[in-house]
């Protein structure tokens, strides 16, 4: 059985389906899932009401939580998948807030100094999976999930995030990356779409042969138990 541990980060804009895909992949491959802190986030609702006031504390909150999750993954023994990475906080969200005038320069520079110091203690994921989605589909998905604090997210905010994500992925060089356009796929309700995404991930991993071997052993064990 394979002993190599796999660490995958699922990246993408608000409403791309990161959490859904993270959950599905976790169940398919028995990876430990680490989800973004949304429900218990004490700043998020205030942030969407007044971005300039709450941008800095919100970003520090996310940075802290994702740093701890990243460390738990790399220090642990199980393969894991993370819903949004620490790298997105700085390269997309904090950058967007600063360049749109929603975060003061001194706060932004302070934030970047802390982020860079934290990254020195992190081992990058084996694979970053970036889910892209068009603005109309993002808005459609955000509306469907019905979160009150997301109802008034400006189109410009989402469009800028898409642009920064594309820029970040183009220049990402910390490890392997896989870009999947999720605009016209539904991995929750269409098993073929999910199977296609799962296969693309396996193909992108150096350890895929050992990992598939491990999966086959696990499957045979389950069959043996079922017939016992």
C-alpha positions in Angstrom: 0.0 0.0 0.0 1.2 3.5 -0.8 2.6 5.6 2.0 3.0 8.8 0.1 0.8 11.6 1.5 -1.0 13.9 -1.0 -1.9 17.5 -0.3 -4.2 19.3 -2.8 -5.5 22.8 -2.5 -8.7 23.8 -4.3 -8.6 27.4 -5.4 -11.2 29.7 -7.0 -13.5 32.7 -6.7 -16.6 32.9 -4.6 -19.2 30.5 -6.1 -16.9 28.3 -8.2 -17.9 25.2 -6.4 -14.7 24.7 -4.3 -16.4 23.5 -1.2 -18.6 21.1 -3.1 -15.7 19.6 -5.0 -13.5 19.4 -1.9 -16.2 17.4 -0.2 -16.7 15.1 -3.1 -13.0 14.4 -3.6 -12.6 13.9 0.1 -15.2 11.1 0.0 -14.0 9.6 -3.2 -10.4 9.3 -2.2 -10.6 9.3 1.6 -8.7 12.5 1.8 -9.1 14.6 5.0 -11.0 17.8 4.1 -10.1 21.2 5.5 -12.8 23.7 4.8 -12.8 27.5 4.7 -14.0 29.2 7.9 -17.2 30.9 6.8 -20.1 30.0 9.1 -18.1 30.8 12.3 -16.3 33.8 10.8 -16.9 36.8 13.1 -16.0 39.4 10.4 -17.6 38.2 7.2 -21.1 39.8 7.5 -19.6 43.1 8.7 -17.1 43.0 5.8 -19.7 42.8 3.1 -21.6 45.7 4.7 -18.4 47.9 5.0 -15.4 46.5 3.2 -13.0 49.3 4.0 -13.7 49.1 7.7 -13.3 45.4 8.1 -10.9 44.4 5.3 -7.8 44.2 7.4 -9.2 42.2 10.4 -11.0 39.8 8.0 -7.9 39.1 6.0 -5.9 38.5 9.2 -8.5 36.1 10.4 -8.4 34.1 7.1 -4.6 34.2 7.1 -4.4 32.8 10.6 -6.9 30.1 10.0 -5.4 29.0 6.7 -1.9 29.0 8.1 -2.9 26.7 10.9 -4.8 24.4 8.5 -1.8 24.3 6.1 0.5 23.3 9.0 -1.9 20.7 10.3 -2.0 19.1 6.8 1.8 19.0 6.3 2.5 17.9 9.8 -0.2 15.2 9.7 0.0 11.7 8.3 -3.1 11.6 6.1 -3.6 12.8 2.6 -5.6 16.0 2.6 -7.5 18.5 0.5 -8.0 22.1 1.4 -10.8 24.4 0.4 -8.9 27.6 -0.6 -5.2 28.1 0.1 -3.2 30.7 2.1 -1.7 31.9 -1.2 -5.0 33.2 -2.4 -5.4 35.4 0.6 -2.5 37.6 -0.4 -2.4 37.2 -4.1 -6.0 37.7 -4.8 -8.2 39.0 -1.9 -5.8 41.3 0.0 -4.4 42.6 -3.3 -7.9 43.3 -4.6 -9.0 45.1 -1.5 -5.8 47.3 -1.5 -6.0 48.1 -5.3 -9.7 49.0 -5.0 -9.0 51.4 -2.1 -10.7 49.2 0.5 -7.5 48.6 2.5 -5.0 51.2 3.6 -1.5 51.0 2.3 0.0 50.6 5.8 -2.4 47.7 6.6 -1.6 46.1 3.3 2.1 46.3 3.8 1.8 45.0 7.3 -0.4 42.1 6.1 2.1 41.2 3.3 5.0 41.2 5.8 3.2 38.8 8.0 2.1 36.6 5.0 5.7 36.3 3.7 7.0 35.4 7.2 4.4 32.7 7.5 5.1 31.2 4.1 8.7 30.5 5.1 7.3 27.8 7.4 5.1 26.2 4.8 5.6 23.4 2.4 3.5 24.1 -0.8 0.7 21.6 -1.8 1.5 18.8 -4.3 -1.2 20.3 -6.5 -3.2 23.5 -6.7 -6.5 22.9 -8.5 -7.9 26.2 -9.8 -11.6 26.3 -10.7 -12.5 29.1 -13.1 -16.1 30.3 -13.7 -17.6 33.1 -15.7 -19.2 36.1 -13.9 -22.8 35.2 -14.8 -22.4 31.7 -13.5 -20.7 33.0 -10.3 -23.7 35.2 -9.7 -26.1 32.4 -10.4 -24.4 30.0 -8.0 -24.1 32.7 -5.3 -27.8 33.5 -5.6 -28.7 29.8 -5.4 -26.9 29.2 -2.1 -28.8 32.1 -0.6 -26.4 33.5 1.9 -27.7 36.8 3.1 -24.4 38.6 3.4 -23.5 37.6 -0.2 -26.5 39.2 -1.8 -24.9 42.5 -2.5 -21.5 41.6 -3.6 -20.6 44.0 -6.5 -20.1 42.6 -10.0 -16.8 44.6 -10.1 -15.6 42.8 -7.0 -16.1 39.4 -8.5 -14.7 40.4 -11.9 -11.5 41.7 -10.3 -11.1 38.5 -8.3 -11.4 36.5 -11.5 -8.7 38.7 -13.1 -6.4 38.4 -10.1 -6.9 34.6 -10.0 -5.9 34.3 -13.6 -2.8 36.4 -13.0 -1.8 34.4 -10.0 -2.2 31.1 -11.7 -0.2 32.2 -14.7 2.7 33.0 -12.5 2.3 30.3 -9.9 5.6 28.3 -9.6 5.5 26.7 -6.2 4.4 23.3 -7.5 2.0 21.6 -9.9 -1.1 23.4 -11.0 -4.3 22.3 -12.8 -6.8 24.7 -14.2 -10.4 23.6 -14.8 -13.1 25.8 -16.2 -16.2 25.0 -14.1 -18.6 27.3 -16.0 -20.4 24.5 -17.8 -19.8 21.5 -15.6 -21.8 20.2 -12.7 -19.7 17.8 -10.6 -22.4 17.6 -7.9 -25.3 16.4 -10.1 -23.5 14.9 -13.1 -21.3 12.0 -12.1 -19.5 12.1 -15.5 -18.4 15.6 -14.8 -17.0 14.7 -11.4 -15.3 11.6 -12.8 -13.6 13.7 -15.4 -12.3 16.2 -12.8 -11.1 13.4 -10.6 -9.2 11.7 -13.4 -7.5 15.0 -14.4 -6.3 15.4 -10.8 -4.9 11.9 -10.7 -3.1 12.5 -14.1 -1.5 15.6 -12.7 -0.1 13.9 -9.6 3.4 12.4 -9.7 2.3 9.9 -7.1 -0.8 8.8 -9.2 0.5 5.2 -9.8 1.2 4.5 -6.2 -2.0 6.2 -5.2 -4.1 4.2 -7.6 -2.4 1.0 -6.3 -3.4 2.1 -2.8 -7.0 2.6 -4.0 -7.1 -0.9 -5.6 -5.8 -2.5 -2.4 -8.5 -0.6 -0.3 -11.2 -1.7 -2.8 -10.1 -5.4 -2.6 -10.2 -5.1 1.2 -13.7 -3.7 1.2 -14.9 -6.5 -1.1 -13.3 -9.2 1.2 -15.0 -7.7 4.2 -18.3 -7.6 2.4 -18.2 -11.3 1.5 -16.9 -12.3 5.0 
